[in-house]
Amino acid sequence: MEKEIQLIQEQLTQHELRIQKLESALVSNVGNETYKTPTRKKLSLREFLHEVKPTSIVQKILAVGYYLEIHQGFHSFNLKDISHAFISAKEPPPSNIAAFINQNIYNRHIMQAEAKKDNLKAYVLTAPGEAFVDNCFAKSKS
């Protein structure tokens, strides 16, 4: 009886090792070809802007802030982040980003963050700002 239990434990250990190898394998070889586990391509800022269709530069700044927070994982963003994002989308950055951020603050879509980022004022989206972008800039009926 003890020998049978030991044999079962050894088989179980071997099965566990095989399962771990299978779970950790991201690439599998089939014949001479290598297949990678499919991954979803990250949405670019340019694609995102095309998707949400901002109609003004104020909305575009808000959309860029949304993209940085939601899609890029920024906790906050500053003027430099917005400018770099425009450049990454192959668009010229607006000449006075601060004025457009202030308009979004006035609209209650963006607010100043508690802490600075890279020694510059930092900003975050408000819940209404996120909802405004989520609805592709359609005003909510509340």
C-alpha positions as CSV (number, residue, x, y, z in Angstrom):
1,M,0.0,0.0,0.0
2,E,2.8,2.4,0.9
3,K,4.6,1.7,-2.4
4,E,1.4,2.5,-4.3
5,I,1.1,5.8,-2.5
6,Q,4.7,6.6,-3.3
7,L,4.2,5.8,-7.0
8,I,1.1,8.0,-7.1
9,Q,3.0,10.9,-5.4
10,E,5.8,10.6,-8.0
11,Q,3.3,10.6,-10.9
12,L,1.6,13.6,-9.4
13,T,4.9,15.5,-9.0
14,Q,5.7,14.7,-12.7
15,H,2.3,15.9,-13.8
16,E,2.7,19.1,-11.8
17,L,6.1,19.8,-13.5
18,R,4.6,19.2,-16.9
19,I,1.7,21.5,-16.2
20,Q,4.0,24.2,-15.0
21,K,6.1,23.9,-18.2
22,L,3.0,24.1,-20.3
23,E,1.6,27.1,-18.4
24,S,4.8,29.1,-18.6
25,A,5.4,28.4,-22.3
26,L,4.5,31.5,-24.3
27,V,5.9,30.1,-27.5
28,S,5.1,26.7,-28.9
29,N,6.8,25.0,-31.8
30,V,4.6,23.2,-34.3
31,G,6.6,21.6,-37.1
32,N,9.3,24.0,-38.2
33,E,7.2,27.1,-37.4
34,T,7.0,29.1,-34.2
35,Y,3.7,30.4,-33.0
36,K,3.4,33.0,-30.3
37,T,0.5,33.4,-28.0
38,P,-1.6,36.1,-29.6
39,T,-1.5,39.5,-27.8
40,R,-3.7,42.5,-28.4
41,K,-1.8,45.4,-29.9
42,K,-1.9,48.5,-27.8
43,L,-4.1,51.3,-29.0
44,S,-2.1,54.3,-30.3
45,L,-3.0,57.8,-29.4
46,R,-3.7,58.5,-33.1
47,E,-6.1,55.6,-33.3
48,F,-7.7,56.7,-30.0
49,L,-8.3,60.3,-31.3
50,H,-9.8,58.9,-34.5
51,E,-12.1,56.7,-32.4
52,V,-13.4,59.4,-30.0
53,K,-13.4,62.3,-32.6
54,P,-12.8,65.4,-30.6
55,T,-14.2,68.5,-32.3
56,S,-12.1,71.2,-30.7
57,I,-8.6,71.6,-29.4
58,V,-10.0,71.7,-25.8
59,Q,-11.6,68.3,-26.4
60,K,-8.4,67.0,-28.0
61,I,-6.4,68.0,-24.9
62,L,-9.0,66.3,-22.7
63,A,-8.8,63.2,-24.9
64,V,-5.0,63.1,-24.7
65,G,-5.1,63.4,-20.9
66,Y,-7.7,60.5,-20.9
67,Y,-5.4,58.4,-23.1
68,L,-2.4,59.0,-20.9
69,E,-4.3,58.1,-17.7
70,I,-6.4,55.2,-19.0
71,H,-4.3,53.6,-21.8
72,Q,-0.8,54.6,-20.7
73,G,-1.3,54.2,-16.9
74,F,-0.2,57.7,-15.9
75,H,-1.3,58.7,-12.4
76,S,-1.2,62.4,-13.6
77,F,0.1,64.3,-16.5
78,N,1.8,67.7,-17.1
79,L,2.2,70.1,-20.1
80,K,5.3,68.2,-21.3
81,D,3.4,64.9,-21.3
82,I,0.7,66.4,-23.4
83,S,3.2,67.9,-25.8
84,H,5.1,64.7,-26.2
85,A,1.8,62.8,-26.7
86,F,0.9,65.1,-29.7
87,I,4.3,64.5,-31.2
88,S,4.0,60.7,-30.8
89,A,0.7,61.0,-32.6
90,K,2.5,62.9,-35.4
91,E,0.6,66.0,-34.8
92,P,2.0,69.5,-33.9
93,P,1.4,70.3,-30.3
94,P,-0.9,73.3,-29.7
95,S,1.0,76.5,-29.0
96,N,-0.7,77.2,-25.6
97,I,-1.5,73.9,-24.0
98,A,-1.9,75.6,-20.6
99,A,-4.8,77.7,-21.8
100,F,-6.6,74.7,-23.1
101,I,-6.0,72.8,-19.8
102,N,-7.4,75.8,-18.0
103,Q,-10.5,75.7,-20.2
104,N,-10.9,72.0,-19.2
105,I,-10.5,72.9,-15.6
106,Y,-13.2,75.6,-16.0
107,N,-15.4,72.9,-17.6
108,R,-14.7,70.6,-14.6
109,H,-13.2,67.9,-16.8
110,I,-9.6,68.2,-15.5
111,M,-8.3,69.3,-12.1
112,Q,-4.9,70.0,-10.7
113,A,-3.2,67.0,-9.0
114,E,-2.0,67.3,-5.4
115,A,1.6,66.6,-6.3
116,K,3.8,68.0,-9.0
117,K,5.2,65.8,-11.7
118,D,8.8,66.5,-12.9
119,N,8.7,69.9,-11.0
120,L,5.7,71.0,-13.1
121,K,2.0,71.4,-12.2
122,A,0.3,68.0,-12.7
123,Y,-3.3,67.3,-13.7
124,V,-5.8,64.5,-13.5
125,L,-9.2,63.9,-15.2
126,T,-12.3,64.3,-13.1
127,A,-15.1,61.7,-13.2
128,P,-17.2,63.9,-15.4
129,G,-14.2,64.4,-17.7
130,E,-13.7,60.7,-18.0
131,A,-17.5,60.2,-18.7
132,F,-17.4,63.0,-21.3
133,V,-14.6,61.2,-23.2
134,D,-16.3,57.8,-22.7
135,N,-19.4,59.2,-24.4
136,C,-17.3,60.6,-27.3
137,F,-17.9,64.2,-26.1
138,A,-21.7,63.9,-25.9
139,K,-23.1,65.6,-22.9
140,S,-24.7,63.2,-20.4
141,K,-28.4,63.6,-19.8
142,S,-28.3,64.0,-16.0
